[in-house]
Amino acid sequence: MPKAALTTEGSATFVFVVKGNAAERRAVRVGGADGDRVEVIAGLASGDRVVISPPATLKDGSRVVVH
């Protein structure tokens, strides 16, 4: 996934997953990186839709619109 989708807080790494019409903050564990992409080895399931380049104001439960 693009590194831009990741957010960090302390030593924890998160992504925002779209659930219905809201963003859900989810902890992930990352593996290797290649350029601007990173391997996620835990925390996501196949088919999860992730917010790419989330704004700093995005919070768990924030309403989102999928384009």
PDBQT receptor file of N, H, CA, C and O in Angstrom, charges set to zero:
ATOM      1  N   MET A   1       0.843  -1.157   0.000  1.00  0.00    +0.000 N 
ATOM      2  CA  MET A   1       0.000   0.000   0.000  1.00  0.00    +0.000 C 
ATOM      3  C   MET A   1       0.894   1.227   0.000  1.00  0.00    +0.000 C 
ATOM      4  O   MET A   1       2.057   1.147   0.396  1.00  0.00    +0.000 OA
ATOM      5  N   PRO A   2       0.364   2.366  -0.441  1.00  0.00    +0.000 N 
ATOM      6  CA  PRO A   2       1.157   3.598  -0.423  1.00  0.00    +0.000 C 
ATOM      7  C   PRO A   2       1.501   4.015   1.007  1.00  0.00    +0.000 C 
ATOM      8  O   PRO A   2       0.652   3.948   1.896  1.00  0.00    +0.000 OA
ATOM      9  N   LYS A   3       2.733   4.442   1.227  1.00  0.00    +0.000 N 
ATOM     10  H   LYS A   3       3.422   4.497   0.505  1.00  0.00    +0.000 HD
ATOM     11  CA  LYS A   3       3.131   4.912   2.549  1.00  0.00    +0.000 C 
ATOM     12  C   LYS A   3       2.265   6.081   3.000  1.00  0.00    +0.000 C 
ATOM     13  O   LYS A   3       2.080   6.290   4.199  1.00  0.00    +0.000 OA
ATOM     14  N   ALA A   4       1.733   6.847   2.046  1.00  0.00    +0.000 N 
ATOM     15  H   ALA A   4       1.883   6.677   1.072  1.00  0.00    +0.000 HD
ATOM     16  CA  ALA A   4       0.919   8.014   2.373  1.00  0.00    +0.000 C 
ATOM     17  C   ALA A   4      -0.352   7.648   3.138  1.00  0.00    +0.000 C 
ATOM     18  O   ALA A   4      -0.952   8.510   3.779  1.00  0.00    +0.000 OA
ATOM     19  N   ALA A   5      -0.769   6.386   3.079  1.00  0.00    +0.000 N 
ATOM     20  H   ALA A   5      -0.281   5.685   2.558  1.00  0.00    +0.000 HD
ATOM     21  CA  ALA A   5      -1.974   5.951   3.786  1.00  0.00    +0.000 C 
ATOM     22  C   ALA A   5      -1.723   5.738   5.274  1.00  0.00    +0.000 C 
ATOM     23  O   ALA A   5      -2.668   5.664   6.059  1.00  0.00    +0.000 OA
ATOM     24  N   LEU A   6      -0.456   5.641   5.663  1.00  0.00    +0.000 N 
ATOM     25  H   LEU A   6       0.311   5.702   5.025  1.00  0.00    +0.000 HD
ATOM     26  CA  LEU A   6      -0.109   5.356   7.057  1.00  0.00    +0.000 C 
ATOM     27  C   LEU A   6      -0.058   6.615   7.897  1.00  0.00    +0.000 C 
ATOM     28  O   LEU A   6       0.378   7.672   7.439  1.00  0.00    +0.000 OA
ATOM     29  N   THR A   7      -0.510   6.486   9.130  1.00  0.00    +0.000 N 
ATOM     30  H   THR A   7      -0.864   5.628   9.502  1.00  0.00    +0.000 HD
ATOM     31  CA  THR A   7      -0.336   7.538  10.121  1.00  0.00    +0.000 C 
ATOM     32  C   THR A   7       0.318   6.890  11.335  1.00  0.00    +0.000 C 
ATOM     33  O   THR A   7       0.133   5.699  11.586  1.00  0.00    +0.000 OA
ATOM     34  N   THR A   8       1.076   7.670  12.079  1.00  0.00    +0.000 N 
ATOM     35  H   THR A   8       1.226   8.637  11.875  1.00  0.00    +0.000 HD
ATOM     36  CA  THR A   8       1.739   7.126  13.263  1.00  0.00    +0.000 C 
ATOM     37  C   THR A   8       1.404   7.961  14.476  1.00  0.00    +0.000 C 
ATOM     38  O   THR A   8       1.158   9.164  14.391  1.00  0.00    +0.000 OA
ATOM     39  N   GLU A   9       1.403   7.284  15.604  1.00  0.00    +0.000 N 
ATOM     40  H   GLU A   9       1.603   6.307  15.673  1.00  0.00    +0.000 HD
ATOM     41  CA  GLU A   9       1.190   7.941  16.891  1.00  0.00    +0.000 C 
ATOM     42  C   GLU A   9       2.099   7.221  17.877  1.00  0.00    +0.000 C 
ATOM     43  O   GLU A   9       1.837   6.078  18.250  1.00  0.00    +0.000 OA
ATOM     44  N   GLY A  10       3.155   7.884  18.294  1.00  0.00    +0.000 N 
ATOM     45  H   GLY A  10       3.368   8.813  17.991  1.00  0.00    +0.000 HD
ATOM     46  CA  GLY A  10       4.156   7.217  19.117  1.00  0.00    +0.000 C 
ATOM     47  C   GLY A  10       4.815   6.126  18.286  1.00  0.00    +0.000 C 
ATOM     48  O   GLY A  10       5.322   6.394  17.197  1.00  0.00    +0.000 OA
ATOM     49  N   SER A  11       4.809   4.901  18.792  1.00  0.00    +0.000 N 
ATOM     50  H   SER A  11       4.397   4.683  19.676  1.00  0.00    +0.000 HD
ATOM     51  CA  SER A  11       5.403   3.788  18.054  1.00  0.00    +0.000 C 
ATOM     52  C   SER A  11       4.360   2.973  17.297  1.00  0.00    +0.000 C 
ATOM     53  O   SER A  11       4.699   1.973  16.665  1.00  0.00    +0.000 OA
ATOM     54  N   ALA A  12       3.094   3.389  17.352  1.00  0.00    +0.000 N 
ATOM     55  H   ALA A  12       2.819   4.201  17.865  1.00  0.00    +0.000 HD
ATOM     56  CA  ALA A  12       2.007   2.662  16.685  1.00  0.00    +0.000 C 
ATOM     57  C   ALA A  12       1.754   3.224  15.285  1.00  0.00    +0.000 C 
ATOM     58  O   ALA A  12       1.886   4.426  15.052  1.00  0.00    +0.000 OA
ATOM     59  N   THR A  13       1.391   2.336  14.362  1.00  0.00    +0.000 N 
ATOM     60  H   THR A  13       1.284   1.360  14.552  1.00  0.00    +0.000 HD
ATOM     61  CA  THR A  13       1.079   2.716  12.988  1.00  0.00    +0.000 C 
ATOM     62  C   THR A  13      -0.371   2.378  12.702  1.00  0.00    +0.000 C 
ATOM     63  O   THR A  13      -0.845   1.303  13.068  1.00  0.00    +0.000 OA
ATOM     64  N   PHE A  14      -1.081   3.293  12.048  1.00  0.00    +0.000 N 
ATOM     65  H   PHE A  14      -0.696   4.166  11.750  1.00  0.00    +0.000 HD
ATOM     66  CA  PHE A  14      -2.500   3.144  11.773  1.00  0.00    +0.000 C 
ATOM     67  C   PHE A  14      -2.822   3.454  10.324  1.00  0.00    +0.000 C 
ATOM     68  O   PHE A  14      -2.061   4.126   9.628  1.00  0.00    +0.000 OA
ATOM     69  N   VAL A  15      -3.965   2.950   9.885  1.00  0.00    +0.000 N 
ATOM     70  H   VAL A  15      -4.583   2.404  10.450  1.00  0.00    +0.000 HD
ATOM     71  CA  VAL A  15      -4.591   3.372   8.635  1.00  0.00    +0.000 C 
ATOM     72  C   VAL A  15      -6.048   3.658   8.959  1.00  0.00    +0.000 C 
ATOM     73  O   VAL A  15      -6.552   3.260  10.009  1.00  0.00    +0.000 OA
ATOM     74  N   PHE A  16      -6.716   4.347   8.054  1.00  0.00    +0.000 N 
ATOM     75  H   PHE A  16      -6.307   4.671   7.201  1.00  0.00    +0.000 HD
ATOM     76  CA  PHE A  16      -8.151   4.555   8.170  1.00  0.00    +0.000 C 
ATOM     77  C   PHE A  16      -8.830   3.695   7.124  1.00  0.00    +0.000 C 
ATOM     78  O   PHE A  16      -8.552   3.809   5.930  1.00  0.00    +0.000 OA
ATOM     79  N   VAL A  17      -9.726   2.828   7.588  1.00  0.00    +0.000 N 
ATOM     80  H   VAL A  17      -9.952   2.736   8.558  1.00  0.00    +0.000 HD
ATOM     81  CA  VAL A  17     -10.478   1.931   6.722  1.00  0.00    +0.000 C 
ATOM     82  C   VAL A  17     -11.887   2.489   6.595  1.00  0.00    +0.000 C 
ATOM     83  O   VAL A  17     -12.459   2.957   7.579  1.00  0.00    +0.000 OA
ATOM     84  N   VAL A  18     -12.452   2.445   5.393  1.00  0.00    +0.000 N 
ATOM     85  H   VAL A  18     -11.987   2.065   4.593  1.00  0.00    +0.000 HD
ATOM     86  CA  VAL A  18     -13.818   2.922   5.167  1.00  0.00    +0.000 C 
ATOM     87  C   VAL A  18     -14.795   1.819   5.559  1.00  0.00    +0.000 C 
ATOM     88  O   VAL A  18     -14.754   0.719   5.007  1.00  0.00    +0.000 OA
ATOM     89  N   LYS A  19     -15.664   2.117   6.507  1.00  0.00    +0.000 N 
ATOM     90  H   LYS A  19     -15.697   3.010   6.955  1.00  0.00    +0.000 HD
ATOM     91  CA  LYS A  19     -16.712   1.201   6.948  1.00  0.00    +0.000 C 
ATOM     92  C   LYS A  19     -18.045   1.928   6.796  1.00  0.00    +0.000 C 
ATOM     93  O   LYS A  19     -18.373   2.813   7.585  1.00  0.00    +0.000 OA
ATOM     94  N   GLY A  20     -18.805   1.547   5.780  1.00  0.00    +0.000 N 
ATOM     95  H   GLY A  20     -18.539   0.828   5.138  1.00  0.00    +0.000 HD
ATOM     96  CA  GLY A  20     -20.063   2.254   5.495  1.00  0.00    +0.000 C 
ATOM     97  C   GLY A  20     -19.745   3.659   5.039  1.00  0.00    +0.000 C 
ATOM     98  O   GLY A  20     -19.120   3.851   3.996  1.00  0.00    +0.000 OA
ATOM     99  N   ASN A  21     -20.170   4.642   5.815  1.00  0.00    +0.000 N 
ATOM    100  H   ASN A  21     -20.677   4.486   6.662  1.00  0.00    +0.000 HD
ATOM    101  CA  ASN A  21     -19.893   6.043   5.469  1.00  0.00    +0.000 C 
ATOM    102  C   ASN A  21     -18.996   6.712   6.515  1.00  0.00    +0.000 C 
ATOM    103  O   ASN A  21     -19.019   7.932   6.676  1.00  0.00    +0.000 OA
ATOM    104  N   ALA A  22     -18.201   5.892   7.227  1.00  0.00    +0.000 N 
ATOM    105  H   ALA A  22     -18.182   4.901   7.096  1.00  0.00    +0.000 HD
ATOM    106  CA  ALA A  22     -17.336   6.430   8.269  1.00  0.00    +0.000 C 
ATOM    107  C   ALA A  22     -15.921   5.850   8.154  1.00  0.00    +0.000 C 
ATOM    108  O   ALA A  22     -15.708   4.780   7.585  1.00  0.00    +0.000 OA
ATOM    109  N   ALA A  23     -14.976   6.587   8.710  1.00  0.00    +0.000 N 
ATOM    110  H   ALA A  23     -15.148   7.457   9.173  1.00  0.00    +0.000 HD
ATOM    111  CA  ALA A  23     -13.586   6.132   8.752  1.00  0.00    +0.000 C 
ATOM    112  C   ALA A  23     -13.353   5.408  10.073  1.00  0.00    +0.000 C 
ATOM    113  O   ALA A  23     -13.757   5.884  11.134  1.00  0.00    +0.000 OA
ATOM    114  N   GLU A  24     -12.708   4.274   9.998  1.00  0.00    +0.000 N 
ATOM    115  H   GLU A  24     -12.380   3.888   9.136  1.00  0.00    +0.000 HD
ATOM    116  CA  GLU A  24     -12.365   3.502  11.193  1.00  0.00    +0.000 C 
ATOM    117  C   GLU A  24     -10.843   3.442  11.291  1.00  0.00    +0.000 C 
ATOM    118  O   GLU A  24     -10.175   2.935  10.389  1.00  0.00    +0.000 OA
ATOM    119  N   ARG A  25     -10.303   3.958  12.386  1.00  0.00    +0.000 N 
ATOM    120  H   ARG A  25     -10.845   4.369  13.119  1.00  0.00    +0.000 HD
ATOM    121  CA  ARG A  25      -8.846   3.904  12.588  1.00  0.00    +0.000 C 
ATOM    122  C   ARG A  25      -8.478   2.488  13.014  1.00  0.00    +0.000 C 
ATOM    123  O   ARG A  25      -9.071   1.927  13.935  1.00  0.00    +0.000 OA
ATOM    124  N   ARG A  26      -7.491   1.922  12.327  1.00  0.00    +0.000 N 
ATOM    125  H   ARG A  26      -7.009   2.378  11.578  1.00  0.00    +0.000 HD
ATOM    126  CA  ARG A  26      -7.107   0.543  12.599  1.00  0.00    +0.000 C 
ATOM    127  C   ARG A  26      -5.590   0.424  12.690  1.00  0.00    +0.000 C 
ATOM    128  O   ARG A  26      -4.866   0.899  11.814  1.00  0.00    +0.000 OA
ATOM    129  N   ALA A  27      -5.123  -0.207  13.748  1.00  0.00    +0.000 N 
ATOM    130  H   ALA A  27      -5.711  -0.592  14.459  1.00  0.00    +0.000 HD
ATOM    131  CA  ALA A  27      -3.693  -0.450  13.925  1.00  0.00    +0.000 C 
ATOM    132  C   ALA A  27      -3.238  -1.498  12.923  1.00  0.00    +0.000 C 
ATOM    133  O   ALA A  27      -3.935  -2.485  12.687  1.00  0.00    +0.000 OA
ATOM    134  N   VAL A  28      -2.079  -1.285  12.342  1.00  0.00    +0.000 N 
ATOM    135  H   VAL A  28      -1.513  -0.483  12.533  1.00  0.00    +0.000 HD
ATOM    136  CA  VAL A  28      -1.498  -2.241  11.395  1.00  0.00    +0.000 C 
ATOM    137  C   VAL A  28      -0.039  -2.470  11.754  1.00  0.00    +0.000 C 
ATOM    138  O   VAL A  28       0.588  -1.665  12.443  1.00  0.00    +0.000 OA
ATOM    139  N   ARG A  29       0.481  -3.584  11.271  1.00  0.00    +0.000 N 
ATOM    140  H   ARG A  29      -0.028  -4.238  10.712  1.00  0.00    +0.000 HD
ATOM    141  CA  ARG A  29       1.902  -3.875  11.404  1.00  0.00    +0.000 C 
ATOM    142  C   ARG A  29       2.472  -3.921   9.999  1.00  0.00    +0.000 C 
ATOM    143  O   ARG A  29       1.941  -4.600   9.120  1.00  0.00    +0.000 OA
ATOM    144  N   VAL A  30       3.555  -3.196   9.800  1.00  0.00    +0.000 N 
ATOM    145  H   VAL A  30       3.986  -2.645  10.514  1.00  0.00    +0.000 HD
ATOM    146  CA  VAL A  30       4.135  -3.116   8.463  1.00  0.00    +0.000 C 
ATOM    147  C   VAL A  30       5.423  -3.921   8.386  1.00  0.00    +0.000 C 
ATOM    148  O   VAL A  30       6.113  -4.142   9.382  1.00  0.00    +0.000 OA
ATOM    149  N   GLY A  31       5.721  -4.353   7.159  1.00  0.00    +0.000 N 
ATOM    150  H   GLY A  31       5.161  -4.173   6.350  1.00  0.00    +0.000 HD
ATOM    151  CA  GLY A  31       6.942  -5.108   6.893  1.00  0.00    +0.000 C 
ATOM    152  C   GLY A  31       7.883  -4.277   6.062  1.00  0.00    +0.000 C 
ATOM    153  O   GLY A  31       8.199  -3.140   6.412  1.00  0.00    +0.000 OA
ATOM    154  N   GLY A  32       8.331  -4.842   4.963  1.00  0.00    +0.000 N 
ATOM    155  H   GLY A  32       8.075  -5.766   4.678  1.00  0.00    +0.000 HD
ATOM    156  CA  GLY A  32       9.293  -4.173   4.106  1.00  0.00    +0.000 C 
ATOM    157  C   GLY A  32       8.693  -3.029   3.321  1.00  0.00    +0.000 C 
ATOM    158  O   GLY A  32       7.480  -2.939   3.136  1.00  0.00    +0.000 OA
ATOM    159  N   ALA A  33       9.578  -2.154   2.861  1.00  0.00    +0.000 N 
ATOM    160  H   ALA A  33      10.564  -2.227   3.011  1.00  0.00    +0.000 HD
ATOM    161  CA  ALA A  33       9.169  -1.009   2.049  1.00  0.00    +0.000 C 
ATOM    162  C   ALA A  33       9.920  -1.045   0.728  1.00  0.00    +0.000 C 
ATOM    163  O   ALA A  33      11.049  -1.529   0.647  1.00  0.00    +0.000 OA
ATOM    164  N   ASP A  34       9.267  -0.522  -0.307  1.00  0.00    +0.000 N 
ATOM    165  H   ASP A  34       8.349  -0.130  -0.241  1.00  0.00    +0.000 HD
ATOM    166  CA  ASP A  34       9.878  -0.421  -1.629  1.00  0.00    +0.000 C 
ATOM    167  C   ASP A  34       9.456   0.917  -2.223  1.00  0.00    +0.000 C 
ATOM    168  O   ASP A  34       8.341   1.062  -2.726  1.00  0.00    +0.000 OA
ATOM    169  N   GLY A  35      10.349   1.882  -2.160  1.00  0.00    +0.000 N 
ATOM    170  H   GLY A  35      11.254   1.764  -1.751  1.00  0.00    +0.000 HD
ATOM    171  CA  GLY A  35      10.023   3.212  -2.660  1.00  0.00    +0.000 C 
ATOM    172  C   GLY A  35       8.928   3.848  -1.822  1.00  0.00    +0.000 C 
ATOM    173  O   GLY A  35       9.076   4.005  -0.610  1.00  0.00    +0.000 OA
ATOM    174  N   ASP A  36       7.832   4.213  -2.468  1.00  0.00    +0.000 N 
ATOM    175  H   ASP A  36       7.711   4.086  -3.453  1.00  0.00    +0.000 HD
ATOM    176  CA  ASP A  36       6.725   4.865  -1.756  1.00  0.00    +0.000 C 
ATOM    177  C   ASP A  36       5.642   3.867  -1.348  1.00  0.00    +0.000 C 
ATOM    178  O   ASP A  36       4.529   4.269  -1.009  1.00  0.00    +0.000 OA
ATOM    179  N   ARG A  37       5.955   2.583  -1.375  1.00  0.00    +0.000 N 
ATOM    180  H   ARG A  37       6.860   2.257  -1.650  1.00  0.00    +0.000 HD
ATOM    181  CA  ARG A  37       4.995   1.547  -0.996  1.00  0.00    +0.000 C 
ATOM    182  C   ARG A  37       5.529   0.751   0.183  1.00  0.00    +0.000 C 
ATOM    183  O   ARG A  37       6.741   0.620   0.361  1.00  0.00    +0.000 OA
ATOM    184  N   VAL A  38       4.613   0.218   0.989  1.00  0.00    +0.000 N 
ATOM    185  H   VAL A  38       3.629   0.324   0.844  1.00  0.00    +0.000 HD
ATOM    186  CA  VAL A  38       4.979  -0.547   2.163  1.00  0.00    +0.000 C 
ATOM    187  C   VAL A  38       4.089  -1.784   2.254  1.00  0.00    +0.000 C 
ATOM    188  O   VAL A  38       2.923  -1.756   1.863  1.00  0.00    +0.000 OA
ATOM    189  N   GLU A  39       4.650  -2.853   2.768  1.00  0.00    +0.000 N 
ATOM    190  H   GLU A  39       5.598  -2.876   3.086  1.00  0.00    +0.000 HD
ATOM    191  CA  GLU A  39       3.901  -4.097   2.954  1.00  0.00    +0.000 C 
ATOM    192  C   GLU A  39       3.211  -4.070   4.312  1.00  0.00    +0.000 C 
ATOM    193  O   GLU A  39       3.848  -3.795   5.328  1.00  0.00    +0.000 OA
ATOM    194  N   VAL A  40       1.910  -4.353   4.332  1.00  0.00    +0.000 N 
ATOM    195  H   VAL A  40       1.392  -4.576   3.507  1.00  0.00    +0.000 HD
ATOM    196  CA  VAL A  40       1.165  -4.472   5.583  1.00  0.00    +0.000 C 
ATOM    197  C   VAL A  40       1.063  -5.960   5.885  1.00  0.00    +0.000 C 
ATOM    198  O   VAL A  40       0.517  -6.725   5.089  1.00  0.00    +0.000 OA
ATOM    199  N   ILE A  41       1.591  -6.372   7.043  1.00  0.00    +0.000 N 
ATOM    200  H   ILE A  41       2.034  -5.750   7.689  1.00  0.00    +0.000 HD
ATOM    201  CA  ILE A  41       1.612  -7.796   7.373  1.00  0.00    +0.000 C 
ATOM    202  C   ILE A  41       0.566  -8.189   8.408  1.00  0.00    +0.000 C 
ATOM    203  O   ILE A  41       0.355  -9.379   8.645  1.00  0.00    +0.000 OA
ATOM    204  N   ALA A  42      -0.091  -7.217   9.028  1.00  0.00    +0.000 N 
ATOM    205  H   ALA A  42       0.081  -6.250   8.836  1.00  0.00    +0.000 HD
ATOM    206  CA  ALA A  42      -1.165  -7.522   9.973  1.00  0.00    +0.000 C 
ATOM    207  C   ALA A  42      -2.059  -6.301  10.148  1.00  0.00    +0.000 C 
ATOM    208  O   ALA A  42      -1.599  -5.161  10.086  1.00  0.00    +0.000 OA
ATOM    209  N   GLY A  43      -3.344  -6.559  10.367  1.00  0.00    +0.000 N 
ATOM    210  H   GLY A  43      -3.718  -7.485  10.417  1.00  0.00    +0.000 HD
ATOM    211  CA  GLY A  43      -4.290  -5.486  10.671  1.00  0.00    +0.000 C 
ATOM    212  C   GLY A  43      -5.303  -5.200   9.590  1.00  0.00    +0.000 C 
ATOM    213  O   GLY A  43      -6.294  -4.516   9.846  1.00  0.00    +0.000 OA
ATOM    214  N   LEU A  44      -5.085  -5.710   8.374  1.00  0.00    +0.000 N 
ATOM    215  H   LEU A  44      -4.280  -6.266   8.165  1.00  0.00    +0.000 HD
ATOM    216  CA  LEU A  44      -6.023  -5.504   7.280  1.00  0.00    +0.000 C 
ATOM    217  C   LEU A  44      -6.467  -6.845   6.727  1.00  0.00    +0.000 C 
ATOM    218  O   LEU A  44      -5.736  -7.834   6.786  1.00  0.00    +0.000 OA
ATOM    219  N   ALA A  45      -7.675  -6.860   6.189  1.00  0.00    +0.000 N 
ATOM    220  H   ALA A  45      -8.268  -6.057   6.140  1.00  0.00    +0.000 HD
ATOM    221  CA  ALA A  45      -8.203  -8.049   5.533  1.00  0.00    +0.000 C 
ATOM    222  C   ALA A  45      -8.357  -7.760   4.047  1.00  0.00    +0.000 C 
ATOM    223  O   ALA A  45      -8.472  -6.606   3.635  1.00  0.00    +0.000 OA
ATOM    224  N   SER A  46      -8.357  -8.798   3.268  1.00  0.00    +0.000 N 
ATOM    225  H   SER A  46      -8.263  -9.735   3.602  1.00  0.00    +0.000 HD
ATOM    226  CA  SER A  46      -8.562  -8.651   1.837  1.00  0.00    +0.000 C 
ATOM    227  C   SER A  46      -9.883  -7.939   1.591  1.00  0.00    +0.000 C 
ATOM    228  O   SER A  46     -10.904  -8.299   2.176  1.00  0.00    +0.000 OA
ATOM    229  N   GLY A  47      -9.866  -6.941   0.734  1.00  0.00    +0.000 N 
ATOM    230  H   GLY A  47      -9.036  -6.649   0.258  1.00  0.00    +0.000 HD
ATOM    231  CA  GLY A  47     -11.077  -6.193   0.413  1.00  0.00    +0.000 C 
ATOM    232  C   GLY A  47     -11.290  -4.941   1.240  1.00  0.00    +0.000 C 
ATOM    233  O   GLY A  47     -12.168  -4.142   0.914  1.00  0.00    +0.000 OA
ATOM    234  N   ASP A  48     -10.505  -4.737   2.314  1.00  0.00    +0.000 N 
ATOM    235  H   ASP A  48      -9.792  -5.387   2.579  1.00  0.00    +0.000 HD
ATOM    236  CA  ASP A  48     -10.632  -3.503   3.089  1.00  0.00    +0.000 C 
ATOM    237  C   ASP A  48     -10.283  -2.316   2.203  1.00  0.00    +0.000 C 
ATOM    238  O   ASP A  48      -9.311  -2.354   1.449  1.00  0.00    +0.000 OA
ATOM    239  N   ARG A  49     -11.083  -1.267   2.303  1.00  0.00    +0.000 N 
ATOM    240  H   ARG A  49     -11.873  -1.236   2.915  1.00  0.00    +0.000 HD
ATOM    241  CA  ARG A  49     -10.828  -0.038   1.547  1.00  0.00    +0.000 C 
ATOM    242  C   ARG A  49     -10.168   0.964   2.481  1.00  0.00    +0.000 C 
ATOM    243  O   ARG A  49     -10.718   1.324   3.522  1.00  0.00    +0.000 OA
ATOM    244  N   VAL A  50      -8.985   1.405   2.091  1.00  0.00    +0.000 N 
ATOM    245  H   VAL A  50      -8.538   1.113   1.245  1.00  0.00    +0.000 HD
ATOM    246  CA  VAL A  50      -8.164   2.265   2.935  1.00  0.00    +0.000 C 
ATOM    247  C   VAL A  50      -8.157   3.677   2.382  1.00  0.00    +0.000 C 
ATOM    248  O   VAL A  50      -8.109   3.877   1.168  1.00  0.00    +0.000 OA
ATOM    249  N   VAL A  51      -8.205   4.664   3.280  1.00  0.00    +0.000 N 
ATOM    250  H   VAL A  51      -8.244   4.502   4.266  1.00  0.00    +0.000 HD
ATOM    251  CA  VAL A  51      -8.115   6.068   2.883  1.00  0.00    +0.000 C 
ATOM    252  C   VAL A  51      -6.657   6.367   2.538  1.00  0.00    +0.000 C 
ATOM    253  O   VAL A  51      -5.765   6.178   3.365  1.00  0.00    +0.000 OA
ATOM    254  N   ILE A  52      -6.425   6.832   1.317  1.00  0.00    +0.000 N 
ATOM    255  H   ILE A  52      -7.150   6.985   0.646  1.00  0.00    +0.000 HD
ATOM    256  CA  ILE A  52      -5.083   7.188   0.873  1.00  0.00    +0.000 C 
ATOM    257  C   ILE A  52      -4.864   8.670   1.160  1.00  0.00    +0.000 C 
ATOM    258  O   ILE A  52      -5.720   9.496   0.844  1.00  0.00    +0.000 OA
ATOM    259  N   SER A  53      -3.737   9.007   1.749  1.00  0.00    +0.000 N 
ATOM    260  H   SER A  53      -3.041   8.336   2.005  1.00  0.00    +0.000 HD
ATOM    261  CA  SER A  53      -3.393  10.388   2.123  1.00  0.00    +0.000 C 
ATOM    262  C   SER A  53      -4.473  11.029   2.996  1.00  0.00    +0.000 C 
ATOM    263  O   SER A  53      -5.049  12.048   2.616  1.00  0.00    +0.000 OA
ATOM    264  N   PRO A  54      -4.752  10.439   4.165  1.00  0.00    +0.000 N 
ATOM    265  CA  PRO A  54      -5.790  11.010   5.032  1.00  0.00    +0.000 C 
ATOM    266  C   PRO A  54      -5.380  12.386   5.552  1.00  0.00    +0.000 C 
ATOM    267  O   PRO A  54      -4.216  12.595   5.894  1.00  0.00    +0.000 OA
ATOM    268  N   PRO A  55      -6.320  13.319   5.614  1.00  0.00    +0.000 N 
ATOM    269  CA  PRO A  55      -6.004  14.639   6.167  1.00  0.00    +0.000 C 
ATOM    270  C   PRO A  55      -5.743  14.526   7.669  1.00  0.00    +0.000 C 
ATOM    271  O   PRO A  55      -6.241  13.605   8.317  1.00  0.00    +0.000 OA
ATOM    272  N   ALA A  56      -4.976  15.445   8.215  1.00  0.00    +0.000 N 
ATOM    273  H   ALA A  56      -4.571  16.192   7.688  1.00  0.00    +0.000 HD
ATOM    274  CA  ALA A  56      -4.649  15.429   9.643  1.00  0.00    +0.000 C 
ATOM    275  C   ALA A  56      -5.897  15.541  10.514  1.00  0.00    +0.000 C 
ATOM    276  O   ALA A  56      -5.877  15.138  11.677  1.00  0.00    +0.000 OA
ATOM    277  N   THR A  57      -6.975  16.082   9.965  1.00  0.00    +0.000 N 
ATOM    278  H   THR A  57      -6.990  16.410   9.021  1.00  0.00    +0.000 HD
ATOM    279  CA  THR A  57      -8.205  16.270  10.729  1.00  0.00    +0.000 C 
ATOM    280  C   THR A  57      -9.082  15.014  10.775  1.00  0.00    +0.000 C 
ATOM    281  O   THR A  57     -10.070  14.986  11.508  1.00  0.00    +0.000 OA
ATOM    282  N   LEU A  58      -8.738  13.975  10.003  1.00  0.00    +0.000 N 
ATOM    283  H   LEU A  58      -7.936  13.997   9.407  1.00  0.00    +0.000 HD
ATOM    284  CA  LEU A  58      -9.542  12.754   9.978  1.00  0.00    +0.000 C 
ATOM    285  C   LEU A  58      -9.410  12.026  11.307  1.00  0.00    +0.000 C 
ATOM    286  O   LEU A  58      -8.300  11.804  11.791  1.00  0.00    +0.000 OA
ATOM    287  N   LYS A  59     -10.530  11.658  11.892  1.00  0.00    +0.000 N 
ATOM    288  H   LYS A  59     -11.432  11.838  11.499  1.00  0.00    +0.000 HD
ATOM    289  CA  LYS A  59     -10.565  10.967  13.176  1.00  0.00    +0.000 C 
ATOM    290  C   LYS A  59     -11.390   9.695  13.041  1.00  0.00    +0.000 C 
ATOM    291  O   LYS A  59     -12.154   9.534  12.089  1.00  0.00    +0.000 OA
ATOM    292  N   ASP A  60     -11.226   8.794  14.006  1.00  0.00    +0.000 N 
ATOM    293  H   ASP A  60     -10.605   8.925  14.779  1.00  0.00    +0.000 HD
ATOM    294  CA  ASP A  60     -12.027   7.579  14.046  1.00  0.00    +0.000 C 
ATOM    295  C   ASP A  60     -13.497   7.975  14.117  1.00  0.00    +0.000 C 
ATOM    296  O   ASP A  60     -13.892   8.751  14.987  1.00  0.00    +0.000 OA
ATOM    297  N   GLY A  61     -14.302   7.444  13.208  1.00  0.00    +0.000 N 
ATOM    298  H   GLY A  61     -13.981   6.814  12.501  1.00  0.00    +0.000 HD
ATOM    299  CA  GLY A  61     -15.723   7.752  13.183  1.00  0.00    +0.000 C 
ATOM    300  C   GLY A  61     -16.103   8.923  12.289  1.00  0.00    +0.000 C 
ATOM    301  O   GLY A  61     -17.288   9.201  12.109  1.00  0.00    +0.000 OA
ATOM    302  N   SER A  62     -15.102   9.621  11.721  1.00  0.00    +0.000 N 
ATOM    303  H   SER A  62     -14.139   9.394  11.867  1.00  0.00    +0.000 HD
ATOM    304  CA  SER A  62     -15.401  10.739  10.826  1.00  0.00    +0.000 C 
ATOM    305  C   SER A  62     -16.189  10.250   9.621  1.00  0.00    +0.000 C 
ATOM    306  O   SER A  62     -15.941   9.158   9.110  1.00  0.00    +0.000 OA
ATOM    307  N   ARG A  63     -17.128  11.050   9.175  1.00  0.00    +0.000 N 
ATOM    308  H   ARG A  63     -17.330  11.937   9.590  1.00  0.00    +0.000 HD
ATOM    309  CA  ARG A  63     -17.909  10.719   7.994  1.00  0.00    +0.000 C 
ATOM    310  C   ARG A  63     -17.027  10.872   6.752  1.00  0.00    +0.000 C 
ATOM    311  O   ARG A  63     -16.270  11.836   6.634  1.00  0.00    +0.000 OA
ATOM    312  N   VAL A  64     -17.134   9.910   5.828  1.00  0.00    +0.000 N 
ATOM    313  H   VAL A  64     -17.749   9.127   5.924  1.00  0.00    +0.000 HD
ATOM    314  CA  VAL A  64     -16.362   9.975   4.595  1.00  0.00    +0.000 C 
ATOM    315  C   VAL A  64     -17.286   9.756   3.412  1.00  0.00    +0.000 C 
ATOM    316  O   VAL A  64     -18.342   9.136   3.535  1.00  0.00    +0.000 OA
ATOM    317  N   VAL A  65     -16.870  10.278   2.257  1.00  0.00    +0.000 N 
ATOM    318  H   VAL A  65     -16.012  10.782   2.156  1.00  0.00    +0.000 HD
ATOM    319  CA  VAL A  65     -17.594  10.081   1.007  1.00  0.00    +0.000 C 
ATOM    320  C   VAL A  65     -16.630   9.410   0.056  1.00  0.00    +0.000 C 
ATOM    321  O   VAL A  65     -15.516   9.890  -0.151  1.00  0.00    +0.000 OA
ATOM    322  N   VAL A  66     -17.058   8.293  -0.527  1.00  0.00    +0.000 N 
ATOM    323  H   VAL A  66     -17.963   7.903  -0.358  1.00  0.00    +0.000 HD
ATOM    324  CA  VAL A  66     -16.215   7.537  -1.453  1.00  0.00    +0.000 C 
ATOM    325  C   VAL A  66     -16.518   8.009  -2.858  1.00  0.00    +0.000 C 
ATOM    326  O   VAL A  66     -17.678   8.059  -3.267  1.00  0.00    +0.000 OA
ATOM    327  N   HIS A  67     -15.475   8.355  -3.602  1.00  0.00    +0.000 N 
ATOM    328  H   HIS A  67     -14.533   8.314  -3.271  1.00  0.00    +0.000 HD
ATOM    329  CA  HIS A  67     -15.638   8.806  -4.991  1.00  0.00    +0.000 C 
ATOM    330  C   HIS A  67     -15.237   7.711  -5.939  1.00  0.00    +0.000 C 
ATOM    331  O   HIS A  67     -15.302   7.892  -7.155  1.00  0.00    +0.000 OA
TER     332      HIS A  67
